[in-house]
Amino acid sequence: MRPARLLTASVAAALTLAALTACDGYTNHPSDGGRTSAEVSAAFEALPGVLNADAYTAPWYNPGEGGLFSSRGVDLVLWVSIHPEWHIVDGAEFLRQAARAAWSINDGYSPDGDVTLIVRRGLHVNHDWQTDAVAVFGEDVRLSRDPDIAFIHFDTKPPVGDDDVVLSIPGGGYEKVFGRWPDDGPELESGLLAEGAPQPEDPFAVSDFYTSGVLGGGEKCVGVSFRRGTSLDGERYHGDVTVTLFVGSREYGQAVARGSSADENGGESRVDFCGDDAPANLIGDVRSNVFAPAMPGFREVDRTGVSSDW
């Protein structure tokens, strides 16, 4: 039997779905094929090493600003909990099969929003899921790992904990890779998991990038913020972080966030590009290249095309 913790959000979602089609802003496009959420859950629970799984269709509502530009939709969610003494053999392959399974969820409501996987254990919390997502969905994948962002408009938010990793990607990214919803779903391979606890992994130097524009007060700026990593020994990354800003294919400028071993936070965690020509109103066209060198206990970061990880 699956623990009640995994069922709380899915039961609440099912109750809300009953009235969803009567609401403004969501048009259901039912389709044959796929699998019910119960079938997807059962397929994962049949795998050696999986403690429990919960697949469901989750309605959401965005009230907009004062009622203006409000919207409704439906996300697909798949939550898989792995035994502490088992591990995922290949992160990208696990992601590929879990993603296809999530894209096959068909409870009679077509998705209109994101598809979110929640993976409890299986790999160390510092595992590089971004690289796995690129391997499955391509370089332009928009992956959010922040539950506060992924579930911001849910009526009932999944009670994720420290052992859970959230992997939320827009439905359009799924359709680009797997075709129109619903997928038939993969025949899950028993070799996805193996006995033995996950091995520790050093964190990346920096992560969780966010790009924002500021207009007003006579100043135009583009800010790029990030989170400095914390090593397995509890130390903050204190190296310099170089950010090169691009507008389209044109390089706009470069800035360095200085690190400091004397700072308990590791140093600066934001750079700003300000000026009359700062592309604050062109955030959709702004990308950054970010470089943070490796240090003992930290992996190098050398990313291109960064916008926001939220």
Secondary structure, 3 states (H helix, E strand, C coil): CCCHHHHHHHHHHHHHHCCHHHCCCCCCCCCCCCECHHHHHHHHHCCCCEEEEEEEEEEEEECCECCECCEEEEEEEEEEEECCCEEECCHHHHHHHHHHHHHCECCCCCCECEEEEEEECCCCCCCCHHHHHHHHHCCCCCCECCHHHHCCCECCCCCCCCCEEEEEEEHHHHHHHHCCCCCCCCCCCHHHEEECCCCCCCCECEEEEEEEEEEECCEEEEEEEEEECECCCCCECCCCEEEEEEECCEEEEEEEECECCCCCCCECCEEEEECCCCCCCCHHHEEEEEEECCECCEECEEEEEECCCC
